[in-house]
Amino acid sequence: MPALIFDCDGVLADTEKDGHLPAFNAAFAEFDLPITWDETTYAEKLKIGGGKERIASELPGAEAEDTIRRLHARKTQLFTERVADGLLPGRPGIHRLVAEALDAGWTVAVASTSAEPSVRAVLEHAVGADLAARCHVFAGDIVPKKKPAPDIYLKVLADLDLDPAECVVVEDSGIGVQASVAAGLTTIVTISAFTAEDDFTGASVVLSHLGDPGDPLTVVSAPSGVRPDGMATVATLTQLLATTKEVR
């Protein structure tokens, strides 16, 4: 059975600039920590997989573990409040392609090392409760190593009994591409606010977004030769898988 696997942040919604970053800064302030991340600093923090790990880069040492855990939990609450307030709309093409893939009998999953409540909130807001309930969610501290390690994708493959040759991943970052490619997965990139300068080596196609009627995508690069016209569809995914199989 073919499968479509989405990263969450930057893919389902462009969550970093208007979601995670202000939530981190608000949590730091509530905990009376003299830490404020501007966009340049945060772009560097995004090279670290996982929110707790990003906080730990500012608060190293075992004695800070409890503070990191509590601060991250509060940050997650603040983030989900922003999602509930409608501040983080789904990216173009997400609702359309999830619905199309499910209707075509594809397995649809989200694989993210962000906190599970955050991921579920973003997913439901982007595609609606009915479609979200039909998607598998893999999130949080469920694997030993976070991206760029392939662990989260390997867990999805194992738990859902999927054939890597039948799976397409949608990612937005360099570390995400490293993770999906290392797991042997065909990868689409939809560039997000902080990732335009990332290295997407190994991706089959790099797009501005997935596209919608009236909001066509732009093809940034297409190493696979597959260039969707206006919108990425299930037919696009099928073509990418066929092209990858030919290369293999």
Backbone bond lengths (Angstrom), bond angles and torsions (degrees), N, CA, C in turn:
res aa  C-N    CA-C-N  psi(-1)  N-CA   C-N-CA  omega(-1)  CA-C   N-CA-C  phi
1 M - - - 1.462 - - 1.531 109.45 -
2 P 1.336 118.46 128.51 1.469 119.48 178.13 1.515 111.51 -69.32
3 A 1.328 115.65 155.86 1.464 120.60 -177.93 1.521 110.54 -139.46
4 L 1.312 114.28 145.32 1.461 122.77 175.08 1.522 107.00 -117.94
5 I 1.336 116.40 121.76 1.459 121.99 -174.45 1.528 108.88 -120.76
6 F 1.311 116.13 123.58 1.456 121.98 -179.53 1.525 110.98 -104.70
7 D 1.322 116.34 138.71 1.452 120.43 157.67 1.531 106.05 -69.57
8 C 1.315 117.99 168.22 1.467 120.24 -178.99 1.524 112.13 -100.35
9 D 1.320 116.73 -73.47 1.462 121.11 -171.87 1.522 111.02 -67.80
10 G 1.331 115.22 125.82 1.449 120.81 -177.63 1.510 113.27 87.39
11 V 1.324 117.88 -13.24 1.465 122.45 -178.91 1.523 110.58 -109.97
12 L 1.333 117.28 -62.23 1.459 119.97 176.39 1.522 110.70 -65.61
13 A 1.299 115.67 -40.57 1.471 122.54 176.14 1.520 107.45 -149.47
14 D 1.321 116.02 153.73 1.464 119.50 178.94 1.523 107.51 -84.16
15 T 1.332 114.99 80.40 1.461 122.32 -164.80 1.527 115.26 -87.71
16 E 1.312 117.45 -16.93 1.467 118.30 -166.80 1.529 113.32 -70.36
17 K 1.335 117.31 -52.84 1.467 120.72 -173.22 1.523 112.26 -66.47
18 D 1.327 117.06 -45.24 1.467 120.76 -174.40 1.523 113.36 -102.90
19 G 1.333 117.41 3.32 1.450 120.79 -178.58 1.514 113.16 -123.91
20 H 1.319 116.11 -74.81 1.462 120.03 -175.30 1.530 112.81 -66.91
21 L 1.333 117.65 -44.27 1.464 119.53 -176.90 1.534 112.20 -60.06
22 P 1.334 120.44 -52.48 1.469 118.23 177.55 1.519 113.20 -64.88
23 A 1.345 118.07 -29.14 1.468 120.08 177.47 1.522 110.94 -68.86
24 F 1.325 117.44 -41.77 1.467 120.00 174.79 1.521 110.37 -58.57
25 N 1.323 116.88 -49.82 1.465 120.09 -175.76 1.525 111.79 -64.49
26 A 1.337 116.88 -37.53 1.467 119.73 177.45 1.525 110.74 -66.11
27 A 1.328 117.00 -39.11 1.466 120.36 178.64 1.525 111.06 -66.49
28 F 1.331 117.25 -42.01 1.464 119.85 176.73 1.531 110.31 -57.45
29 A 1.334 115.90 -43.43 1.463 120.08 -178.70 1.521 111.32 -65.14
30 E 1.338 117.61 -41.76 1.467 121.05 179.43 1.524 111.71 -62.96
31 F 1.346 115.97 -31.53 1.460 120.46 -179.73 1.534 111.82 -90.80
32 D 1.337 116.10 9.64 1.472 122.02 178.23 1.520 112.47 56.19
33 L 1.322 115.90 38.82 1.461 120.97 177.73 1.528 109.30 -98.84
34 P 1.317 117.98 135.87 1.469 121.13 -178.27 1.531 111.58 -80.90
35 I 1.326 115.28 56.02 1.463 121.42 -176.87 1.529 108.19 -127.65
36 T 1.315 115.61 126.76 1.465 121.40 171.57 1.522 107.47 -139.30
37 W 1.327 116.28 125.16 1.463 120.57 179.33 1.519 109.77 -97.48
38 D 1.337 116.78 123.36 1.457 119.27 169.74 1.533 108.24 -86.09
39 E 1.303 117.42 178.51 1.467 119.91 -174.44 1.530 112.09 -64.98
40 T 1.328 117.27 -35.55 1.465 120.15 179.17 1.529 110.86 -65.58
41 T 1.328 115.80 -44.89 1.471 120.00 177.99 1.517 110.37 -63.12
42 Y 1.329 116.07 -43.53 1.460 119.54 -177.12 1.525 111.59 -65.01
43 A 1.315 116.67 -35.11 1.468 119.58 176.72 1.524 110.63 -58.13
44 E 1.328 116.53 -36.80 1.467 120.15 176.99 1.522 110.96 -72.21
45 K 1.330 117.26 -38.76 1.468 120.68 179.32 1.528 111.06 -62.34
46 L 1.332 117.02 -30.24 1.461 120.28 -178.41 1.533 112.49 -67.91
47 K 1.308 116.77 -12.90 1.464 119.66 174.95 1.526 111.35 -75.66
48 I 1.342 116.37 -8.25 1.464 123.43 176.29 1.521 107.52 -99.99
49 G 1.307 117.40 123.43 1.458 120.33 179.82 1.516 111.60 -75.51
50 G 1.355 117.42 124.74 1.458 121.05 174.50 1.509 113.88 101.68
51 G 1.343 116.43 134.22 1.457 121.19 -178.36 1.515 113.84 -66.38
52 K 1.328 116.45 -43.77 1.470 118.73 179.10 1.522 110.59 -62.95
53 E 1.317 115.37 -36.41 1.457 119.63 178.85 1.529 111.12 -66.71
54 R 1.325 117.15 -35.71 1.474 119.90 176.60 1.516 111.06 -65.91
55 I 1.320 116.24 -41.66 1.470 119.66 176.97 1.524 110.19 -63.55
56 A 1.335 116.26 -40.89 1.467 120.67 -178.67 1.526 112.16 -62.72
57 S 1.328 117.07 -24.35 1.469 119.33 176.98 1.523 111.37 -66.88
58 E 1.340 116.94 -20.55 1.462 122.31 176.25 1.527 112.03 -97.60
59 L 1.344 116.57 -25.14 1.462 121.87 -175.84 1.527 109.16 -127.56
60 P 1.309 117.54 69.34 1.467 119.83 -177.41 1.519 111.96 -72.29
61 G 1.324 114.15 159.28 1.459 119.69 175.29 1.511 113.12 105.28
62 A 1.332 115.10 146.83 1.461 120.78 -177.13 1.517 112.64 -62.64
63 E 1.333 117.55 -29.15 1.465 120.71 -177.26 1.537 111.72 -67.73
64 A 1.329 116.75 -16.13 1.467 120.34 -178.94 1.525 112.77 -94.12
65 E 1.330 118.02 -0.90 1.460 120.29 -172.58 1.527 112.73 -60.21
66 D 1.323 117.95 -41.10 1.458 120.11 -179.32 1.531 110.90 -67.75
67 T 1.317 116.49 -40.89 1.468 120.19 177.18 1.522 110.52 -62.06
68 I 1.320 116.19 -43.51 1.466 120.51 179.40 1.524 110.71 -60.51
69 R 1.320 116.24 -44.21 1.475 120.26 -179.17 1.525 110.55 -62.54
70 R 1.337 117.17 -47.28 1.461 120.27 -177.83 1.530 111.62 -69.30
71 L 1.318 116.34 -39.43 1.451 119.64 179.79 1.533 110.44 -65.04
72 H 1.317 116.21 -41.75 1.468 119.32 -179.72 1.517 111.14 -66.17
73 A 1.328 116.85 -37.99 1.473 119.84 177.47 1.527 110.67 -62.28
74 R 1.332 116.62 -42.02 1.468 120.01 178.48 1.522 110.50 -67.50
75 K 1.321 116.87 -41.41 1.462 120.23 177.31 1.525 110.65 -58.86
76 T 1.328 117.50 -40.38 1.462 121.18 178.27 1.522 110.95 -62.00
77 Q 1.332 117.18 -41.17 1.470 120.59 176.62 1.523 110.95 -60.99
78 L 1.318 116.20 -45.89 1.457 120.33 -179.30 1.527 111.26 -63.37
79 F 1.320 115.92 -38.03 1.467 120.18 179.04 1.528 111.29 -66.26
80 T 1.324 116.97 -47.44 1.469 119.48 -178.34 1.529 111.14 -64.43
81 E 1.332 117.45 -29.35 1.466 120.20 174.39 1.526 110.66 -64.00
82 R 1.306 116.90 -38.60 1.466 120.53 178.44 1.525 110.47 -67.29
83 V 1.329 116.14 -37.88 1.468 119.37 176.37 1.525 109.90 -62.85
84 A 1.340 116.08 -47.52 1.465 120.94 -179.16 1.523 112.18 -61.45
85 D 1.330 116.54 -29.22 1.458 121.06 179.44 1.524 112.63 -79.24
86 G 1.333 116.96 -0.09 1.461 120.70 177.21 1.508 115.13 78.14
87 L 1.330 116.92 21.28 1.458 120.70 -176.81 1.524 113.26 -82.91
88 L 1.345 117.52 -10.13 1.467 121.11 -173.08 1.525 110.25 -130.00
89 P 1.320 118.60 76.05 1.465 120.70 -177.66 1.525 112.30 -67.02
90 G 1.326 115.97 153.90 1.457 120.41 176.11 1.520 111.12 -61.46
91 R 1.319 116.09 147.78 1.457 120.73 -179.87 1.533 110.72 -73.12
92 P 1.327 117.72 158.36 1.461 120.42 -179.97 1.533 111.61 -55.34
93 G 1.322 115.31 134.32 1.458 121.54 174.90 1.508 115.69 89.68
94 I 1.328 118.37 -13.64 1.460 120.18 -175.46 1.525 110.92 -65.82
95 H 1.315 117.45 -56.38 1.471 120.41 -179.28 1.521 110.08 -58.89
96 R 1.311 117.32 -46.19 1.463 121.49 -177.67 1.526 112.14 -60.53
97 L 1.342 117.49 -48.26 1.457 120.26 -175.08 1.522 111.95 -72.81
98 V 1.334 118.10 -36.49 1.464 120.16 176.13 1.527 109.55 -61.25
99 A 1.320 117.15 -45.90 1.469 120.39 179.44 1.521 111.10 -62.66
100 E 1.319 116.69 -43.89 1.469 120.69 -178.91 1.530 111.14 -63.79
101 A 1.343 116.64 -43.88 1.459 120.21 -178.96 1.524 111.43 -65.14
102 L 1.321 117.66 -44.61 1.467 120.73 178.65 1.523 111.04 -62.69
103 D 1.318 116.93 -42.00 1.462 120.46 179.80 1.524 111.75 -65.53
104 A 1.342 116.10 -27.62 1.459 120.81 179.45 1.527 112.66 -85.66
105 G 1.333 116.49 1.44 1.459 120.06 177.57 1.512 115.23 88.97
106 W 1.328 117.24 10.70 1.457 120.11 177.67 1.526 110.10 -77.37
107 T 1.326 116.06 149.39 1.456 121.30 166.55 1.520 107.88 -77.60
108 V 1.327 117.02 134.14 1.466 121.38 178.24 1.525 108.17 -121.83
109 A 1.327 115.51 131.30 1.462 120.94 -178.78 1.521 110.08 -139.25
110 V 1.326 115.12 159.03 1.462 122.25 171.14 1.518 107.45 -118.56
111 A 1.323 116.06 130.57 1.465 121.27 -178.46 1.516 108.69 -125.70
112 S 1.326 115.92 109.48 1.464 120.75 -175.79 1.520 109.50 -145.65
113 T 1.322 115.83 147.39 1.456 119.30 174.59 1.520 111.40 -95.52
114 S 1.346 117.51 10.19 1.459 120.62 169.55 1.525 109.56 -72.76
115 A 1.323 116.37 164.45 1.462 121.07 -179.45 1.531 110.26 -60.41
116 E 1.331 115.91 139.19 1.467 120.21 -175.35 1.532 113.33 -57.79
117 P 1.354 120.04 -42.70 1.468 117.91 178.39 1.532 112.96 -59.16
118 S 1.325 116.62 -37.12 1.461 120.43 177.88 1.522 110.66 -64.82
119 V 1.326 116.29 -45.35 1.465 120.94 -177.65 1.522 110.69 -64.05
120 R 1.312 117.00 -45.91 1.470 119.87 -179.79 1.527 111.26 -64.14
121 A 1.325 117.35 -37.04 1.464 120.57 178.26 1.521 111.14 -64.43
122 V 1.326 116.95 -45.28 1.463 120.90 180.00 1.529 110.22 -65.15
123 L 1.321 117.01 -44.75 1.460 120.85 -179.42 1.523 111.05 -59.69
124 E 1.324 117.15 -49.67 1.463 120.32 -177.31 1.517 111.24 -64.66
125 H 1.324 116.83 -37.17 1.458 119.46 179.54 1.528 110.75 -69.80
126 A 1.336 117.02 -33.72 1.467 120.57 -176.46 1.523 112.79 -77.24
127 V 1.339 117.58 -35.42 1.470 119.14 -173.05 1.519 113.81 -121.61
128 G 1.333 117.72 -7.00 1.457 120.73 -177.77 1.515 111.63 91.85
129 A 1.318 115.89 156.80 1.475 121.21 -174.00 1.520 112.18 -63.12
130 D 1.334 117.62 -39.73 1.464 120.22 -175.68 1.522 111.76 -64.66
131 L 1.330 117.45 -48.20 1.461 120.14 179.14 1.526 111.01 -69.08
132 A 1.331 117.11 -39.05 1.464 120.33 -179.77 1.524 111.09 -59.47
133 A 1.327 116.76 -36.80 1.467 120.86 -179.66 1.526 112.27 -65.70
134 R 1.316 117.48 -18.96 1.470 121.86 -179.76 1.533 112.38 -94.28
135 C 1.326 116.25 -0.12 1.462 120.74 -179.04 1.527 110.40 -104.29
136 H 1.313 116.64 144.43 1.461 122.32 174.72 1.530 108.89 -84.68
137 V 1.317 116.90 139.03 1.463 121.04 179.99 1.530 109.76 -120.36
138 F 1.313 115.48 125.39 1.467 123.20 174.65 1.520 106.45 -121.08
139 A 1.325 117.30 114.31 1.465 119.07 -172.76 1.521 111.55 -154.10
140 G 1.333 114.05 162.43 1.452 120.32 175.03 1.515 113.75 82.47
141 D 1.318 115.01 -153.68 1.469 121.68 -174.62 1.527 111.30 -88.51
142 I 1.323 116.07 58.52 1.471 120.16 -175.85 1.522 112.43 -102.44
143 V 1.334 116.75 -2.63 1.461 120.58 178.64 1.528 108.70 -132.81
144 P 1.338 117.37 155.64 1.474 120.27 -177.29 1.522 113.58 -64.84
145 K 1.335 116.84 -37.61 1.459 120.64 -176.08 1.521 109.62 -127.16
146 K 1.322 115.11 138.42 1.458 119.99 179.80 1.530 110.35 -93.17
147 K 1.328 116.13 172.16 1.465 120.61 180.00 1.528 109.72 -54.22
148 P 1.323 118.37 139.02 1.461 129.43 18.45 1.529 116.42 -84.67
149 A 1.321 118.82 3.41 1.468 120.03 173.35 1.533 108.99 -64.57
150 P 1.330 118.31 149.50 1.462 121.06 -176.87 1.517 114.35 -83.58
151 D 1.334 118.38 4.93 1.464 121.84 -169.03 1.530 114.13 -53.15
152 I 1.335 117.53 -43.62 1.466 119.52 -176.41 1.522 110.70 -64.07
153 Y 1.330 117.20 -38.25 1.465 119.87 179.17 1.523 111.51 -73.70
154 L 1.311 116.76 -36.28 1.470 119.56 176.75 1.523 110.45 -63.91
155 K 1.322 117.52 -35.51 1.467 120.47 177.64 1.525 110.86 -66.87
156 V 1.338 116.89 -42.75 1.466 119.88 177.07 1.528 110.04 -58.06
157 L 1.324 116.67 -47.48 1.466 120.92 -179.42 1.525 111.05 -59.62
158 A 1.327 116.31 -44.93 1.461 120.29 -177.25 1.523 111.85 -69.51
159 D 1.327 116.93 -47.39 1.465 120.46 -174.90 1.525 112.41 -68.53
160 L 1.324 117.62 -33.33 1.464 121.22 -178.71 1.523 112.29 -98.51
161 D 1.345 116.32 1.24 1.466 122.14 178.80 1.529 111.13 54.41
162 L 1.332 115.22 53.73 1.460 121.76 -177.12 1.523 111.12 -101.08
163 D 1.321 115.53 150.30 1.455 123.00 174.05 1.529 107.57 -89.85
164 P 1.336 119.56 120.03 1.464 120.35 -179.48 1.531 113.21 -53.90
165 A 1.322 116.84 -30.75 1.465 120.64 -179.21 1.516 112.80 -70.71
166 E 1.349 116.87 -9.69 1.468 121.38 -179.09 1.528 112.16 -112.33
167 C 1.343 116.38 15.43 1.463 120.22 -174.57 1.523 111.84 -117.58
168 V 1.329 115.81 138.64 1.463 122.75 172.24 1.526 108.41 -118.87
169 V 1.311 115.96 131.93 1.465 122.65 177.94 1.527 109.10 -107.83
170 V 1.325 116.28 142.11 1.468 121.25 170.28 1.521 107.85 -111.81
171 E 1.315 116.07 117.97 1.455 123.76 -179.07 1.520 110.07 -123.89
172 D 1.324 116.27 170.04 1.466 119.21 177.15 1.513 113.46 -130.44
173 S 1.325 118.34 -8.07 1.467 120.39 -172.04 1.519 112.05 -126.94
174 G 1.326 114.87 161.94 1.452 119.91 177.39 1.513 112.63 -62.51
175 I 1.355 117.17 -43.03 1.463 118.36 -179.36 1.531 110.87 -69.14
176 G 1.320 117.16 -29.71 1.446 119.89 176.08 1.510 112.03 -67.92
177 V 1.331 116.40 -41.21 1.461 120.47 177.16 1.524 110.36 -63.85
178 Q 1.317 116.96 -42.24 1.462 119.47 177.28 1.523 110.95 -56.53
179 A 1.335 116.35 -42.97 1.464 121.08 -178.71 1.519 111.56 -65.89
180 S 1.320 117.52 -47.18 1.463 120.15 -175.95 1.521 111.66 -70.41
181 V 1.323 116.70 -40.02 1.464 119.97 179.16 1.525 110.65 -66.26
182 A 1.334 116.86 -38.76 1.463 120.40 178.15 1.526 111.59 -64.14
183 A 1.331 116.43 -26.16 1.464 120.96 176.74 1.527 112.32 -85.51
184 G 1.340 116.13 0.65 1.458 120.33 176.85 1.514 114.71 81.39
185 L 1.352 117.08 28.14 1.456 121.45 -172.07 1.529 111.98 -109.13
186 T 1.317 115.71 138.16 1.458 122.07 173.37 1.522 108.79 -65.05
187 T 1.331 117.46 131.64 1.464 120.42 -168.85 1.522 112.65 -128.69
188 I 1.337 114.33 129.17 1.460 123.29 168.90 1.525 107.26 -100.92
189 V 1.322 117.01 139.75 1.461 121.34 172.40 1.522 109.06 -110.56
190 T 1.336 116.08 132.24 1.465 121.61 166.25 1.521 106.41 -115.05
191 I 1.305 116.98 108.57 1.461 122.50 -173.64 1.531 110.15 -62.16
192 S 1.336 116.24 138.07 1.464 121.38 179.29 1.528 110.21 -117.87
193 A 1.326 115.67 -176.04 1.460 121.41 -169.12 1.528 113.99 -56.12
194 F 1.334 117.71 -37.11 1.460 120.48 -174.15 1.529 113.40 -105.21
195 T 1.338 119.00 6.18 1.468 118.76 -169.13 1.523 115.19 -117.92
196 A 1.318 118.57 7.92 1.468 120.43 -174.44 1.527 112.64 -59.23
197 E 1.326 117.04 -29.74 1.464 120.57 -177.08 1.532 112.68 -97.20
198 D 1.325 118.19 5.92 1.467 120.84 -179.28 1.530 111.18 -69.36
199 D 1.326 114.67 161.78 1.460 122.25 175.92 1.532 108.02 -90.94
200 F 1.324 117.04 114.92 1.456 121.70 -177.71 1.526 112.18 -105.48
201 T 1.317 116.33 28.15 1.463 120.57 178.98 1.525 110.43 -55.36
202 G 1.318 116.06 129.89 1.466 121.54 -179.86 1.506 113.34 103.41
203 A 1.352 117.21 -17.70 1.462 120.22 177.87 1.527 109.85 -71.33
204 S 1.329 116.25 146.36 1.465 120.99 179.64 1.515 112.38 -79.76
205 V 1.330 116.26 -34.04 1.461 121.03 178.17 1.527 108.15 -155.17
206 V 1.328 116.31 142.88 1.455 122.47 178.83 1.522 107.81 -117.56
207 L 1.346 116.13 123.50 1.454 122.62 -174.22 1.525 111.17 -123.10
208 S 1.331 115.86 160.00 1.464 120.00 172.83 1.523 110.15 -68.96
209 H 1.321 116.76 -40.96 1.468 125.36 174.75 1.519 106.74 -168.48
210 L 1.320 118.45 -175.04 1.465 121.12 -174.76 1.520 113.16 -83.98
211 G 1.320 118.49 -15.09 1.444 121.71 174.80 1.518 114.26 85.53
212 D 1.300 114.63 147.87 1.459 123.38 175.86 1.522 108.43 -142.89
213 P 1.330 118.61 162.58 1.463 119.26 172.63 1.532 109.81 -56.95
214 G 1.302 116.53 127.40 1.461 120.27 -177.38 1.507 114.69 84.42
215 D 1.318 117.48 -6.17 1.468 122.22 179.00 1.522 108.46 -140.92
216 P 1.342 116.84 69.64 1.470 120.02 -173.79 1.522 112.33 -68.65
217 L 1.323 114.95 149.73 1.453 121.48 177.01 1.522 110.62 -76.84
218 T 1.322 115.17 164.15 1.453 123.41 170.44 1.521 108.54 -115.65
219 V 1.316 117.04 131.60 1.462 120.72 175.22 1.518 108.40 -83.92
220 V 1.335 116.29 116.37 1.460 121.31 -179.91 1.521 109.97 -82.66
221 S 1.313 116.45 -45.73 1.466 121.97 174.36 1.515 108.55 -156.37
222 A 1.318 116.05 155.00 1.462 120.46 -176.26 1.526 110.33 -142.74
223 P 1.337 117.37 71.43 1.465 119.84 179.70 1.525 113.65 -55.84
224 S 1.324 116.95 -29.03 1.466 120.68 -179.27 1.514 112.69 -78.18
225 G 1.333 117.09 -15.49 1.456 121.16 -174.19 1.515 113.58 88.04
226 V 1.330 117.86 -7.05 1.461 122.28 178.23 1.523 108.72 -86.33
227 R 1.334 116.49 120.34 1.457 121.68 -176.34 1.527 108.86 -127.29
228 P 1.331 118.16 93.69 1.465 120.02 -179.08 1.522 111.52 -60.70
229 D 1.330 115.48 144.16 1.450 122.01 -176.72 1.527 109.57 -101.25
230 G 1.325 116.20 97.18 1.456 120.27 175.74 1.510 114.58 87.85
231 M 1.333 116.91 -48.50 1.461 121.59 -178.44 1.525 109.81 -141.27
232 A 1.337 116.14 143.25 1.460 121.21 169.76 1.531 107.61 -84.63
233 T 1.325 116.64 127.00 1.456 122.51 -175.79 1.526 110.03 -125.17
234 V 1.334 116.42 177.66 1.461 120.09 174.99 1.528 109.81 -59.87
235 A 1.317 117.17 -34.73 1.471 119.91 176.42 1.524 110.64 -62.29
236 T 1.332 117.49 -37.00 1.466 121.50 175.93 1.518 110.68 -63.08
237 L 1.326 116.24 -46.10 1.466 120.62 179.90 1.527 110.69 -60.27
238 T 1.321 116.34 -43.84 1.465 121.60 -179.65 1.524 110.63 -62.60
239 Q 1.333 116.28 -41.73 1.459 120.84 178.08 1.524 111.30 -63.94
240 L 1.336 116.65 -41.21 1.461 120.04 178.05 1.521 111.71 -62.17
241 L 1.329 116.79 -42.85 1.459 120.05 179.11 1.521 110.81 -63.44
242 A 1.320 117.16 -40.98 1.461 120.45 179.84 1.524 110.47 -64.65
243 T 1.334 116.23 -40.65 1.463 120.64 179.41 1.517 110.99 -65.08
244 T 1.326 116.97 -41.81 1.462 121.52 178.55 1.518 111.30 -62.75
245 K 1.323 116.80 -41.88 1.465 121.05 179.49 1.528 110.71 -62.76
246 E 1.331 116.16 -36.99 1.479 119.24 178.61 1.517 110.55 -64.22
247 V 1.334 116.51 -40.81 1.476 120.79 179.63 1.515 110.39 -65.28
248 R 1.353 115.82 -42.18 1.457 120.09 -179.66 1.520 111.83 -65.44
